[in-house]
Amino acid sequence: MAADGTPEPAAQRCGAAVARLRTLRKLSRAQLLARLYDEIDPADHTYERISVTWLARLENGRIVKVARPTVEALCRALRCTPRERAWLLLHADRNVLAGAADEPTETAEVLTYAIDQLYREARETLAALLGSRRACARSELELLELTATALELAIARRRGEQVELGRTHGNDILRASAQQI
């Protein structure tokens, strides 16, 4: 959140994503709100603040920040598919690999690292593989295959760097040994 209380870009993206999913499901704000109330514990402090006005403010990008448990509850209320959930969490700037109250697992840490590296090293490769078709127009299998291809290329590139590094390091050891003789 900005110091002046303006909404975070992630909250604006989250609101737009919620509006899109709600519209796709042909739900009114009142219908989504009824579902959302079923997903949030009445003892939760956010329960009292959520209203049709709050939802309208969220969808219009005027909410300052959206808590992770609220985003998760919205995913459940919208009955998101796993792919839609990942998309909504990404737009809300939340990690798809962790739950609201969960401590990150070792598996989540490994996958987060791998995804970070894949994004850094294979972003252009994935963009080229996607071509002009948007990710949402691809099947889940196609997305996994594209990602696997980009990952294989990144691994091959890394292996090539390690081989080169091993050669350089090995030559340094040989030189040091020769100097000692």
PyMOL CGO cylinders between C-alpha atoms (Angstrom):
from pymol import cmd
from pymol.cgo import CYLINDER

trace = [
    CYLINDER, 0.00, 0.00, 0.00, 1.22, 3.44, -0.81, 0.3, 1, 1, 1, 1, 1, 1,
    CYLINDER, 1.22, 3.44, -0.81, 1.75, 5.87, 2.05, 0.3, 1, 1, 1, 1, 1, 1,
    CYLINDER, 1.75, 5.87, 2.05, -1.17, 7.96, 0.80, 0.3, 1, 1, 1, 1, 1, 1,
    CYLINDER, -1.17, 7.96, 0.80, -3.60, 5.03, 1.10, 0.3, 1, 1, 1, 1, 1, 1,
    CYLINDER, -3.60, 5.03, 1.10, -3.95, 4.38, -2.61, 0.3, 1, 1, 1, 1, 1, 1,
    CYLINDER, -3.95, 4.38, -2.61, -4.70, 0.79, -3.62, 0.3, 1, 1, 1, 1, 1, 1,
    CYLINDER, -4.70, 0.79, -3.62, -1.85, -1.58, -4.35, 0.3, 1, 1, 1, 1, 1, 1,
    CYLINDER, -1.85, -1.58, -4.35, -1.56, -2.62, -8.00, 0.3, 1, 1, 1, 1, 1, 1,
    CYLINDER, -1.56, -2.62, -8.00, -2.01, -6.24, -6.86, 0.3, 1, 1, 1, 1, 1, 1,
    CYLINDER, -2.01, -6.24, -6.86, -5.32, -5.37, -5.17, 0.3, 1, 1, 1, 1, 1, 1,
    CYLINDER, -5.32, -5.37, -5.17, -6.46, -3.67, -8.38, 0.3, 1, 1, 1, 1, 1, 1,
    CYLINDER, -6.46, -3.67, -8.38, -5.48, -6.71, -10.48, 0.3, 1, 1, 1, 1, 1, 1,
    CYLINDER, -5.48, -6.71, -10.48, -7.17, -9.00, -7.96, 0.3, 1, 1, 1, 1, 1, 1,
    CYLINDER, -7.17, -9.00, -7.96, -10.38, -6.99, -8.15, 0.3, 1, 1, 1, 1, 1, 1,
    CYLINDER, -10.38, -6.99, -8.15, -10.38, -7.06, -11.94, 0.3, 1, 1, 1, 1, 1, 1,
    CYLINDER, -10.38, -7.06, -11.94, -9.79, -10.83, -11.90, 0.3, 1, 1, 1, 1, 1, 1,
    CYLINDER, -9.79, -10.83, -11.90, -12.64, -11.37, -9.41, 0.3, 1, 1, 1, 1, 1, 1,
    CYLINDER, -12.64, -11.37, -9.41, -14.95, -9.24, -11.58, 0.3, 1, 1, 1, 1, 1, 1,
    CYLINDER, -14.95, -9.24, -11.58, -14.00, -11.25, -14.66, 0.3, 1, 1, 1, 1, 1, 1,
    CYLINDER, -14.00, -11.25, -14.66, -14.62, -14.61, -12.97, 0.3, 1, 1, 1, 1, 1, 1,
    CYLINDER, -14.62, -14.61, -12.97, -17.88, -13.41, -11.41, 0.3, 1, 1, 1, 1, 1, 1,
    CYLINDER, -17.88, -13.41, -11.41, -19.08, -12.19, -14.80, 0.3, 1, 1, 1, 1, 1, 1,
    CYLINDER, -19.08, -12.19, -14.80, -18.06, -15.45, -16.51, 0.3, 1, 1, 1, 1, 1, 1,
    CYLINDER, -18.06, -15.45, -16.51, -20.11, -17.35, -13.95, 0.3, 1, 1, 1, 1, 1, 1,
    CYLINDER, -20.11, -17.35, -13.95, -23.06, -14.98, -14.45, 0.3, 1, 1, 1, 1, 1, 1,
    CYLINDER, -23.06, -14.98, -14.45, -23.19, -14.19, -10.75, 0.3, 1, 1, 1, 1, 1, 1,
    CYLINDER, -23.19, -14.19, -10.75, -24.48, -10.95, -9.34, 0.3, 1, 1, 1, 1, 1, 1,
    CYLINDER, -24.48, -10.95, -9.34, -22.43, -9.32, -6.63, 0.3, 1, 1, 1, 1, 1, 1,
    CYLINDER, -22.43, -9.32, -6.63, -25.12, -10.33, -4.11, 0.3, 1, 1, 1, 1, 1, 1,
    CYLINDER, -25.12, -10.33, -4.11, -24.90, -13.97, -5.24, 0.3, 1, 1, 1, 1, 1, 1,
    CYLINDER, -24.90, -13.97, -5.24, -21.12, -13.98, -4.92, 0.3, 1, 1, 1, 1, 1, 1,
    CYLINDER, -21.12, -13.98, -4.92, -21.38, -12.28, -1.55, 0.3, 1, 1, 1, 1, 1, 1,
    CYLINDER, -21.38, -12.28, -1.55, -23.78, -14.99, -0.29, 0.3, 1, 1, 1, 1, 1, 1,
    CYLINDER, -23.78, -14.99, -0.29, -21.27, -17.64, -1.35, 0.3, 1, 1, 1, 1, 1, 1,
    CYLINDER, -21.27, -17.64, -1.35, -18.40, -15.68, 0.18, 0.3, 1, 1, 1, 1, 1, 1,
    CYLINDER, -18.40, -15.68, 0.18, -20.18, -15.51, 3.54, 0.3, 1, 1, 1, 1, 1, 1,
    CYLINDER, -20.18, -15.51, 3.54, -20.37, -19.32, 3.46, 0.3, 1, 1, 1, 1, 1, 1,
    CYLINDER, -20.37, -19.32, 3.46, -16.58, -19.48, 2.95, 0.3, 1, 1, 1, 1, 1, 1,
    CYLINDER, -16.58, -19.48, 2.95, -15.50, -17.07, 5.69, 0.3, 1, 1, 1, 1, 1, 1,
    CYLINDER, -15.50, -17.07, 5.69, -15.68, -17.88, 9.37, 0.3, 1, 1, 1, 1, 1, 1,
    CYLINDER, -15.68, -17.88, 9.37, -18.08, -15.43, 11.08, 0.3, 1, 1, 1, 1, 1, 1,
    CYLINDER, -18.08, -15.43, 11.08, -15.48, -15.02, 13.83, 0.3, 1, 1, 1, 1, 1, 1,
    CYLINDER, -15.48, -15.02, 13.83, -12.98, -13.68, 11.25, 0.3, 1, 1, 1, 1, 1, 1,
    CYLINDER, -12.98, -13.68, 11.25, -12.61, -9.90, 11.59, 0.3, 1, 1, 1, 1, 1, 1,
    CYLINDER, -12.61, -9.90, 11.59, -13.07, -9.45, 7.81, 0.3, 1, 1, 1, 1, 1, 1,
    CYLINDER, -13.07, -9.45, 7.81, -16.54, -11.06, 7.89, 0.3, 1, 1, 1, 1, 1, 1,
    CYLINDER, -16.54, -11.06, 7.89, -18.17, -7.88, 9.22, 0.3, 1, 1, 1, 1, 1, 1,
    CYLINDER, -18.17, -7.88, 9.22, -16.48, -5.63, 6.64, 0.3, 1, 1, 1, 1, 1, 1,
    CYLINDER, -16.48, -5.63, 6.64, -17.51, -7.62, 3.58, 0.3, 1, 1, 1, 1, 1, 1,
    CYLINDER, -17.51, -7.62, 3.58, -20.59, -6.27, 1.81, 0.3, 1, 1, 1, 1, 1, 1,
    CYLINDER, -20.59, -6.27, 1.81, -21.87, -5.63, -1.70, 0.3, 1, 1, 1, 1, 1, 1,
    CYLINDER, -21.87, -5.63, -1.70, -20.24, -2.20, -1.45, 0.3, 1, 1, 1, 1, 1, 1,
    CYLINDER, -20.24, -2.20, -1.45, -16.93, -3.78, -0.42, 0.3, 1, 1, 1, 1, 1, 1,
    CYLINDER, -16.93, -3.78, -0.42, -17.14, -6.18, -3.38, 0.3, 1, 1, 1, 1, 1, 1,
    CYLINDER, -17.14, -6.18, -3.38, -17.91, -3.33, -5.77, 0.3, 1, 1, 1, 1, 1, 1,
    CYLINDER, -17.91, -3.33, -5.77, -14.94, -1.39, -4.39, 0.3, 1, 1, 1, 1, 1, 1,
    CYLINDER, -14.94, -1.39, -4.39, -12.71, -4.46, -4.83, 0.3, 1, 1, 1, 1, 1, 1,
    CYLINDER, -12.71, -4.46, -4.83, -13.82, -5.04, -8.41, 0.3, 1, 1, 1, 1, 1, 1,
    CYLINDER, -13.82, -5.04, -8.41, -13.36, -1.36, -9.26, 0.3, 1, 1, 1, 1, 1, 1,
    CYLINDER, -13.36, -1.36, -9.26, -9.82, -1.29, -7.86, 0.3, 1, 1, 1, 1, 1, 1,
    CYLINDER, -9.82, -1.29, -7.86, -10.58, 0.86, -4.83, 0.3, 1, 1, 1, 1, 1, 1,
    CYLINDER, -10.58, 0.86, -4.83, -9.69, -1.62, -2.06, 0.3, 1, 1, 1, 1, 1, 1,
    CYLINDER, -9.69, -1.62, -2.06, -6.31, -0.84, -0.54, 0.3, 1, 1, 1, 1, 1, 1,
    CYLINDER, -6.31, -0.84, -0.54, -5.29, -4.42, 0.26, 0.3, 1, 1, 1, 1, 1, 1,
    CYLINDER, -5.29, -4.42, 0.26, -6.88, -7.86, 0.18, 0.3, 1, 1, 1, 1, 1, 1,
    CYLINDER, -6.88, -7.86, 0.18, -5.80, -10.42, 2.79, 0.3, 1, 1, 1, 1, 1, 1,
    CYLINDER, -5.80, -10.42, 2.79, -4.70, -13.88, 1.64, 0.3, 1, 1, 1, 1, 1, 1,
    CYLINDER, -4.70, -13.88, 1.64, -7.52, -15.70, 3.49, 0.3, 1, 1, 1, 1, 1, 1,
    CYLINDER, -7.52, -15.70, 3.49, -10.04, -13.43, 1.75, 0.3, 1, 1, 1, 1, 1, 1,
    CYLINDER, -10.04, -13.43, 1.75, -8.53, -14.16, -1.68, 0.3, 1, 1, 1, 1, 1, 1,
    CYLINDER, -8.53, -14.16, -1.68, -8.67, -17.90, -0.91, 0.3, 1, 1, 1, 1, 1, 1,
    CYLINDER, -8.67, -17.90, -0.91, -12.31, -17.55, 0.21, 0.3, 1, 1, 1, 1, 1, 1,
    CYLINDER, -12.31, -17.55, 0.21, -13.10, -15.70, -3.02, 0.3, 1, 1, 1, 1, 1, 1,
    CYLINDER, -13.10, -15.70, -3.02, -11.54, -18.57, -4.99, 0.3, 1, 1, 1, 1, 1, 1,
    CYLINDER, -11.54, -18.57, -4.99, -13.77, -21.04, -3.18, 0.3, 1, 1, 1, 1, 1, 1,
    CYLINDER, -13.77, -21.04, -3.18, -16.87, -18.82, -3.52, 0.3, 1, 1, 1, 1, 1, 1,
    CYLINDER, -16.87, -18.82, -3.52, -16.22, -18.46, -7.24, 0.3, 1, 1, 1, 1, 1, 1,
    CYLINDER, -16.22, -18.46, -7.24, -15.64, -22.24, -7.42, 0.3, 1, 1, 1, 1, 1, 1,
    CYLINDER, -15.64, -22.24, -7.42, -12.38, -21.66, -9.24, 0.3, 1, 1, 1, 1, 1, 1,
    CYLINDER, -12.38, -21.66, -9.24, -10.66, -24.46, -11.08, 0.3, 1, 1, 1, 1, 1, 1,
    CYLINDER, -10.66, -24.46, -11.08, -7.05, -25.05, -10.00, 0.3, 1, 1, 1, 1, 1, 1,
    CYLINDER, -7.05, -25.05, -10.00, -5.93, -23.06, -13.02, 0.3, 1, 1, 1, 1, 1, 1,
    CYLINDER, -5.93, -23.06, -13.02, -8.28, -20.14, -12.20, 0.3, 1, 1, 1, 1, 1, 1,
    CYLINDER, -8.28, -20.14, -12.20, -7.15, -20.23, -8.57, 0.3, 1, 1, 1, 1, 1, 1,
    CYLINDER, -7.15, -20.23, -8.57, -3.51, -19.97, -9.64, 0.3, 1, 1, 1, 1, 1, 1,
    CYLINDER, -3.51, -19.97, -9.64, -4.42, -17.13, -12.01, 0.3, 1, 1, 1, 1, 1, 1,
    CYLINDER, -4.42, -17.13, -12.01, -6.34, -15.23, -9.33, 0.3, 1, 1, 1, 1, 1, 1,
    CYLINDER, -6.34, -15.23, -9.33, -3.60, -15.71, -6.73, 0.3, 1, 1, 1, 1, 1, 1,
    CYLINDER, -3.60, -15.71, -6.73, -1.00, -14.50, -9.25, 0.3, 1, 1, 1, 1, 1, 1,
    CYLINDER, -1.00, -14.50, -9.25, -3.04, -11.36, -9.95, 0.3, 1, 1, 1, 1, 1, 1,
    CYLINDER, -3.04, -11.36, -9.95, -3.43, -10.81, -6.21, 0.3, 1, 1, 1, 1, 1, 1,
    CYLINDER, -3.43, -10.81, -6.21, 0.35, -11.16, -5.82, 0.3, 1, 1, 1, 1, 1, 1,
    CYLINDER, 0.35, -11.16, -5.82, 0.02, -14.24, -3.63, 0.3, 1, 1, 1, 1, 1, 1,
    CYLINDER, 0.02, -14.24, -3.63, 2.08, -17.43, -3.80, 0.3, 1, 1, 1, 1, 1, 1,
    CYLINDER, 2.08, -17.43, -3.80, 0.06, -20.32, -5.15, 0.3, 1, 1, 1, 1, 1, 1,
    CYLINDER, 0.06, -20.32, -5.15, 2.27, -22.81, -3.28, 0.3, 1, 1, 1, 1, 1, 1,
    CYLINDER, 2.27, -22.81, -3.28, 1.30, -21.70, 0.22, 0.3, 1, 1, 1, 1, 1, 1,
    CYLINDER, 1.30, -21.70, 0.22, -1.92, -21.48, 2.15, 0.3, 1, 1, 1, 1, 1, 1,
    CYLINDER, -1.92, -21.48, 2.15, -3.05, -18.56, 4.24, 0.3, 1, 1, 1, 1, 1, 1,
    CYLINDER, -3.05, -18.56, 4.24, -1.82, -19.94, 7.56, 0.3, 1, 1, 1, 1, 1, 1,
    CYLINDER, -1.82, -19.94, 7.56, 0.55, -22.61, 6.31, 0.3, 1, 1, 1, 1, 1, 1,
    CYLINDER, 0.55, -22.61, 6.31, 4.26, -22.50, 6.84, 0.3, 1, 1, 1, 1, 1, 1,
    CYLINDER, 4.26, -22.50, 6.84, 6.09, -22.98, 3.54, 0.3, 1, 1, 1, 1, 1, 1,
    CYLINDER, 6.09, -22.98, 3.54, 7.05, -26.62, 3.02, 0.3, 1, 1, 1, 1, 1, 1,
    CYLINDER, 7.05, -26.62, 3.02, 10.35, -27.87, 1.67, 0.3, 1, 1, 1, 1, 1, 1,
    CYLINDER, 10.35, -27.87, 1.67, 8.53, -28.86, -1.51, 0.3, 1, 1, 1, 1, 1, 1,
    CYLINDER, 8.53, -28.86, -1.51, 7.08, -25.37, -1.89, 0.3, 1, 1, 1, 1, 1, 1,
    CYLINDER, 7.08, -25.37, -1.89, 10.55, -23.87, -1.40, 0.3, 1, 1, 1, 1, 1, 1,
    CYLINDER, 10.55, -23.87, -1.40, 12.06, -26.14, -4.07, 0.3, 1, 1, 1, 1, 1, 1,
    CYLINDER, 12.06, -26.14, -4.07, 9.24, -25.42, -6.53, 0.3, 1, 1, 1, 1, 1, 1,
    CYLINDER, 9.24, -25.42, -6.53, 9.39, -21.69, -5.85, 0.3, 1, 1, 1, 1, 1, 1,
    CYLINDER, 9.39, -21.69, -5.85, 13.13, -21.67, -6.53, 0.3, 1, 1, 1, 1, 1, 1,
    CYLINDER, 13.13, -21.67, -6.53, 12.68, -23.76, -9.70, 0.3, 1, 1, 1, 1, 1, 1,
    CYLINDER, 12.68, -23.76, -9.70, 9.89, -21.53, -10.98, 0.3, 1, 1, 1, 1, 1, 1,
    CYLINDER, 9.89, -21.53, -10.98, 11.91, -18.40, -10.22, 0.3, 1, 1, 1, 1, 1, 1,
    CYLINDER, 11.91, -18.40, -10.22, 14.89, -19.79, -12.15, 0.3, 1, 1, 1, 1, 1, 1,
    CYLINDER, 14.89, -19.79, -12.15, 12.69, -20.99, -14.98, 0.3, 1, 1, 1, 1, 1, 1,
    CYLINDER, 12.69, -20.99, -14.98, 11.06, -17.58, -15.24, 0.3, 1, 1, 1, 1, 1, 1,
    CYLINDER, 11.06, -17.58, -15.24, 14.43, -15.80, -15.25, 0.3, 1, 1, 1, 1, 1, 1,
    CYLINDER, 14.43, -15.80, -15.25, 16.13, -18.17, -17.68, 0.3, 1, 1, 1, 1, 1, 1,
    CYLINDER, 16.13, -18.17, -17.68, 13.33, -19.34, -19.95, 0.3, 1, 1, 1, 1, 1, 1,
    CYLINDER, 13.33, -19.34, -19.95, 10.89, -16.43, -20.10, 0.3, 1, 1, 1, 1, 1, 1,
    CYLINDER, 10.89, -16.43, -20.10, 11.73, -15.69, -23.73, 0.3, 1, 1, 1, 1, 1, 1,
    CYLINDER, 11.73, -15.69, -23.73, 11.68, -19.39, -24.62, 0.3, 1, 1, 1, 1, 1, 1,
    CYLINDER, 11.68, -19.39, -24.62, 8.22, -19.80, -23.12, 0.3, 1, 1, 1, 1, 1, 1,
    CYLINDER, 8.22, -19.80, -23.12, 7.00, -16.66, -24.88, 0.3, 1, 1, 1, 1, 1, 1,
    CYLINDER, 7.00, -16.66, -24.88, 8.26, -18.05, -28.19, 0.3, 1, 1, 1, 1, 1, 1,
    CYLINDER, 8.26, -18.05, -28.19, 6.65, -21.44, -27.50, 0.3, 1, 1, 1, 1, 1, 1,
    CYLINDER, 6.65, -21.44, -27.50, 3.35, -19.76, -26.63, 0.3, 1, 1, 1, 1, 1, 1,
    CYLINDER, 3.35, -19.76, -26.63, 3.45, -17.78, -29.85, 0.3, 1, 1, 1, 1, 1, 1,
    CYLINDER, 3.45, -17.78, -29.85, 0.46, -15.58, -30.46, 0.3, 1, 1, 1, 1, 1, 1,
    CYLINDER, 0.46, -15.58, -30.46, -1.95, -17.83, -28.52, 0.3, 1, 1, 1, 1, 1, 1,
    CYLINDER, -1.95, -17.83, -28.52, -2.67, -16.71, -24.98, 0.3, 1, 1, 1, 1, 1, 1,
    CYLINDER, -2.67, -16.71, -24.98, -2.03, -19.11, -22.11, 0.3, 1, 1, 1, 1, 1, 1,
    CYLINDER, -2.03, -19.11, -22.11, -5.76, -19.17, -21.28, 0.3, 1, 1, 1, 1, 1, 1,
    CYLINDER, -5.76, -19.17, -21.28, -6.42, -20.53, -24.79, 0.3, 1, 1, 1, 1, 1, 1,
    CYLINDER, -6.42, -20.53, -24.79, -4.20, -23.56, -24.18, 0.3, 1, 1, 1, 1, 1, 1,
    CYLINDER, -4.20, -23.56, -24.18, -5.17, -26.82, -22.52, 0.3, 1, 1, 1, 1, 1, 1,
    CYLINDER, -5.17, -26.82, -22.52, -3.63, -27.81, -19.20, 0.3, 1, 1, 1, 1, 1, 1,
    CYLINDER, -3.63, -27.81, -19.20, -1.62, -30.52, -20.96, 0.3, 1, 1, 1, 1, 1, 1,
    CYLINDER, -1.62, -30.52, -20.96, -0.27, -28.02, -23.51, 0.3, 1, 1, 1, 1, 1, 1,
    CYLINDER, -0.27, -28.02, -23.51, 0.78, -25.66, -20.71, 0.3, 1, 1, 1, 1, 1, 1,
    CYLINDER, 0.78, -25.66, -20.71, 2.57, -28.45, -18.86, 0.3, 1, 1, 1, 1, 1, 1,
    CYLINDER, 2.57, -28.45, -18.86, 4.31, -29.58, -22.07, 0.3, 1, 1, 1, 1, 1, 1,
    CYLINDER, 4.31, -29.58, -22.07, 5.41, -26.02, -22.91, 0.3, 1, 1, 1, 1, 1, 1,
    CYLINDER, 5.41, -26.02, -22.91, 6.75, -25.57, -19.39, 0.3, 1, 1, 1, 1, 1, 1,
    CYLINDER, 6.75, -25.57, -19.39, 8.52, -28.95, -19.51, 0.3, 1, 1, 1, 1, 1, 1,
    CYLINDER, 8.52, -28.95, -19.51, 10.17, -28.00, -22.81, 0.3, 1, 1, 1, 1, 1, 1,
    CYLINDER, 10.17, -28.00, -22.81, 11.36, -24.67, -21.41, 0.3, 1, 1, 1, 1, 1, 1,
    CYLINDER, 11.36, -24.67, -21.41, 12.61, -26.45, -18.27, 0.3, 1, 1, 1, 1, 1, 1,
    CYLINDER, 12.61, -26.45, -18.27, 14.51, -29.02, -20.32, 0.3, 1, 1, 1, 1, 1, 1,
    CYLINDER, 14.51, -29.02, -20.32, 16.18, -26.22, -22.30, 0.3, 1, 1, 1, 1, 1, 1,
    CYLINDER, 16.18, -26.22, -22.30, 17.12, -24.39, -19.08, 0.3, 1, 1, 1, 1, 1, 1,
    CYLINDER, 17.12, -24.39, -19.08, 18.56, -27.61, -17.62, 0.3, 1, 1, 1, 1, 1, 1,
    CYLINDER, 18.56, -27.61, -17.62, 20.54, -28.30, -20.80, 0.3, 1, 1, 1, 1, 1, 1,
    CYLINDER, 20.54, -28.30, -20.80, 21.90, -24.74, -20.68, 0.3, 1, 1, 1, 1, 1, 1,
    CYLINDER, 21.90, -24.74, -20.68, 22.88, -25.18, -17.02, 0.3, 1, 1, 1, 1, 1, 1,
    CYLINDER, 22.88, -25.18, -17.02, 24.56, -28.52, -17.71, 0.3, 1, 1, 1, 1, 1, 1,
    CYLINDER, 24.56, -28.52, -17.71, 26.55, -26.88, -20.49, 0.3, 1, 1, 1, 1, 1, 1,
    CYLINDER, 26.55, -26.88, -20.49, 27.65, -24.13, -18.08, 0.3, 1, 1, 1, 1, 1, 1,
    CYLINDER, 27.65, -24.13, -18.08, 28.64, -26.72, -15.45, 0.3, 1, 1, 1, 1, 1, 1,
    CYLINDER, 28.64, -26.72, -15.45, 30.68, -28.70, -17.97, 0.3, 1, 1, 1, 1, 1, 1,
    CYLINDER, 30.68, -28.70, -17.97, 32.48, -25.52, -18.99, 0.3, 1, 1, 1, 1, 1, 1,
    CYLINDER, 32.48, -25.52, -18.99, 32.95, -24.53, -15.34, 0.3, 1, 1, 1, 1, 1, 1,
    CYLINDER, 32.95, -24.53, -15.34, 34.31, -28.02, -14.57, 0.3, 1, 1, 1, 1, 1, 1,
    CYLINDER, 34.31, -28.02, -14.57, 36.80, -27.74, -17.42, 0.3, 1, 1, 1, 1, 1, 1,
    CYLINDER, 36.80, -27.74, -17.42, 37.98, -24.33, -16.24, 0.3, 1, 1, 1, 1, 1, 1,
    CYLINDER, 37.98, -24.33, -16.24, 38.16, -25.45, -12.61, 0.3, 1, 1, 1, 1, 1, 1,
    CYLINDER, 38.16, -25.45, -12.61, 39.99, -28.65, -13.61, 0.3, 1, 1, 1, 1, 1, 1,
    CYLINDER, 39.99, -28.65, -13.61, 42.54, -26.64, -15.60, 0.3, 1, 1, 1, 1, 1, 1,
    CYLINDER, 42.54, -26.64, -15.60, 43.12, -24.37, -12.59, 0.3, 1, 1, 1, 1, 1, 1,
    CYLINDER, 43.12, -24.37, -12.59, 43.80, -27.42, -10.40, 0.3, 1, 1, 1, 1, 1, 1,
    CYLINDER, 43.80, -27.42, -10.40, 46.24, -28.80, -12.98, 0.3, 1, 1, 1, 1, 1, 1,
    CYLINDER, 46.24, -28.80, -12.98, 48.07, -25.45, -13.18, 0.3, 1, 1, 1, 1, 1, 1,
    CYLINDER, 48.07, -25.45, -13.18, 48.30, -25.21, -9.39, 0.3, 1, 1, 1, 1, 1, 1,
    CYLINDER, 48.30, -25.21, -9.39, 49.62, -28.76, -9.17, 0.3, 1, 1, 1, 1, 1, 1,
    CYLINDER, 49.62, -28.76, -9.17, 52.21, -28.07, -11.87, 0.3, 1, 1, 1, 1, 1, 1,
    CYLINDER, 52.21, -28.07, -11.87, 53.42, -24.97, -10.06, 0.3, 1, 1, 1, 1, 1, 1,
    CYLINDER, 53.42, -24.97, -10.06, 53.96, -26.96, -6.85, 0.3, 1, 1, 1, 1, 1, 1,
    CYLINDER, 53.96, -26.96, -6.85, 56.21, -29.52, -8.58, 0.3, 1, 1, 1, 1, 1, 1,
]
cmd.load_cgo(trace, "trace")
